[in-house]
Amino acid sequence: MHFEVPLAEFTLEQRRHQRVRFGHPPPIMLGSAGWFGEANIENLSLSGLMIRCTQPVTIGQILGCEFSVAGAPLVDLPIQVVSRLGDVFGARFMAGPLSQILIEETLLAVMENGLASLLTVHDRGGQKVMRILGGLNAALHNDFMHALTRMAVVEIDLAGVSRVDAAGLTLCRLALQQGVTLGAQSPVFTAAWLQDQASRA
């Protein structure tokens, strides 16, 4: 599938450190002096990532990491732990220009395949528009409901949706009940939405 959202616009959002969320967290290999093991990526941006890991880490610690998602090239670079809450920690990439290109390729691949999602809210003529890129699924539930109930969103832009499941369709039905309009739509979303509506007729 050709990704509907212009590359330049997508990467601009990423440079603002928007993190894409994964419906099913992909594995990542981590290593440090004395240990090496597998963890899972909760979300990812050009600047860093959130990782769920049972291995204890400390803020400031530097780890090696390796991951490849959705057929993108292997990313192999050091990260520095910057936060931790329970078994989830945030880390910043210690990357050069080449690594940044690899991370960007990974972000584009997971969005195009619908394996990850990005939800943003934009002002359009004084009104709030929710925009969804990548997968429309349960992983977006909290962000979606926050935008719907706390940010007075009036429209949802679905032109960048590359995969949608039952949970994503349920979110859209909830939005319609709140008087929100479904705006621009990708062919993937339109097909799923029409099928869902037909099954409820």
SEGU-199927 format. One record per residue (C-alpha): x, y, z. Coordinates in steps of 0.001 Angstrom, whole numbers. Example, Ala and Ser with C-alpha at 12.3 -4.5 7.8 and 13.67 -1.06 7.14 Angstrom:
BEGIN
        xx        yy        zz
     12300     -4500      7800
     13670     -1060      7140
***
This chain:
BEGIN
        xx        yy        zz
         0         0         0
      1193      3518      -772
      1200      5659      2374
     -1290      8475      1937
       449     11106      4086
      3278     13134      2506
      6671     12047      3816
      7813     15592      4609
      4721     16289      6691
      5033     13011      8587
      8685     13510      9454
      8003     17065     10593
      5575     15693     13154
      8182     13181     14251
     10798     15892     14713
      8379     17446     17184
      8889     14194     19112
      5424     12731     18591
      5658      9077     19499
      3984      6366     17475
      2221      3690     19517
      2311        -2     18673
      -779     -2194     18675
      1449     -5187     19437
      4778     -4085     20946
      7665     -5430     18819
     10742     -7027     20395
     14010     -5231     20982
     17335     -6699     22088
     19122     -4837     24871
     22626     -5259     26189
     24845     -3801     28881
     27873     -4891     30831
     26958     -8245     32302
     23579     -8895     30671
     21807     -9249     27341
     18105     -9870     26796
     14866     -9192     24976
     12289     -6509     25813
      9426     -4797     23958
      9027     -1360     22374
      5938       468     23647
      6354      3554     21454
      8943      5141     19202
      9995      8534     17817
     13028      9943     16041
     14455     11066     19374
     13837      8010     21542
     11577      5195     22654
      9688      3666     25563
     10627        91     26440
      8961     -2481     28681
     11685     -4532     30342
     11895     -6638     33496
     15661     -6104     33758
     16475     -3306     36236
     17995      -207     34642
     18966      3153     36132
     18489      6680     34865
     21607      7755     33000
     22592      4178     32131
     23748      3563     28552
     22557       410     26794
     23070     -1124     23398
     19891     -1888     21454
     18963     -3718     18257
     15575     -3888     16574
     13993     -4309     13170
     10275     -3776     12590
      8087     -4361      9525
     11011     -5357      7317
     12872     -2090      7888
     16695     -2199      8144
     18192     -3261     11470
     18654      -375     13886
     21708      -958     16084
     22757      1929     18309
     23286      3009     21917
     20518      4527     24021
     20560      6382     27334
     17895      5785     29984
     16162      9080     30871
     13118      7938     32900
     11587      4877     34504
      8201      3920     35918
      7745       327     37005
      8899     -1980     34230
      8710       742     31545
     11591      3093     30847
     12192      5948     28455
     15450      6204     26537
     17028      8732     24197
     18880      7627     21081
     22580      8471     21041
     22536      8511     17261
     24325     10032     14311
     22825     11056     10948
     22835      7527      9501
     21028      6108     12517
     18407      8833     12261
     17729      7794      8660
     17295      4165      9737
     14893      5156     12528
     12893      7294     10112
     12646      4359      7685
     11371      2201     10547
      8755      4779     11530
      7494      5044      7979
      7373      1253      7583
      5332       643     10740
      2920      3451      9890
      2451      2244      6317
      1797     -1303      7529
      -577      -120     10258
      1563     -1715     12960
      1838      1589     14810
      -321      4672     15204
        51      8409     15598
     -2777     10651     16814
     -2416     14428     16709
     -4846     17325     17149
     -4639     20358     14871
     -6356     23720     14746
     -8191     24316     11463
    -10015     27616     11165
    -10482     27837     14922
    -11781     24270     15250
     -9966     21184     16519
     -9376     18324     14103
     -8083     14940     15236
     -5721     13299     12759
     -4860      9604     12788
     -1947      8073     10883
     -1173      4363     10598
     -3285      1852     12522
     -6666      2750     13987
     -6988       270     16827
     -7245      -247     20581
     -3741      1148     21133
     -5176      4617     20438
     -8070      4327     22900
     -6714      6613     25645
     -5409      9289     23268
     -8585      9128     21190
    -10905      9508     24178
     -8805     12329     25606
     -9029     14247     22330
    -12735     13491     22046
    -13750     14450     25586
    -11190     17066     26624
    -10140     18900     23460
    -13490     19659     21798
    -12589     17892     18548
    -15194     18458     15816
    -13728     16330     12994
    -11504     13301     12508
     -9102     13191      9548
     -8682      9525      8585
     -6816      9985      5296
     -3645      8478      6766
     -5214      5309      8213
     -3476      2249      6772
     -5169      -436      8899
     -8313      -522     11018
     -9786     -3134     13334
    -13017     -3583     15284
    -11770     -1496     18213
    -10914      1367     15864
    -14365      1259     14278
    -15934      1322     17745
    -13993      4505     18546
    -15353      6124     15391
    -18919      5173     16301
    -18404      6758     19728
    -17156      9919     18028
    -20239     10090     15814
    -22442      9773     18909
    -20656     12859     20267
    -21470     14810     17112
    -17981     14558     15624
    -17690     14400     11827
    -15633     11774     10006
    -13646     13821      7499
    -11130     12755      4852
    -10749      8979      4663
     -8239      6544      3239
     -9535      3758       974
     -8638      1275      3723
    -10786      3057      6287
    -13690      3653      3898
    -13882       -35      2965
    -13833     -1150      6602
    -16362      1502      7640
    -18841       642      4884
    -18590     -3046      5694
    -19151     -2316      9391
    -22179      -140      8640
    -23647     -2751      6298
    -23327     -5421      8977
    -25345     -3232     11347
    -28095     -2329      8900
***
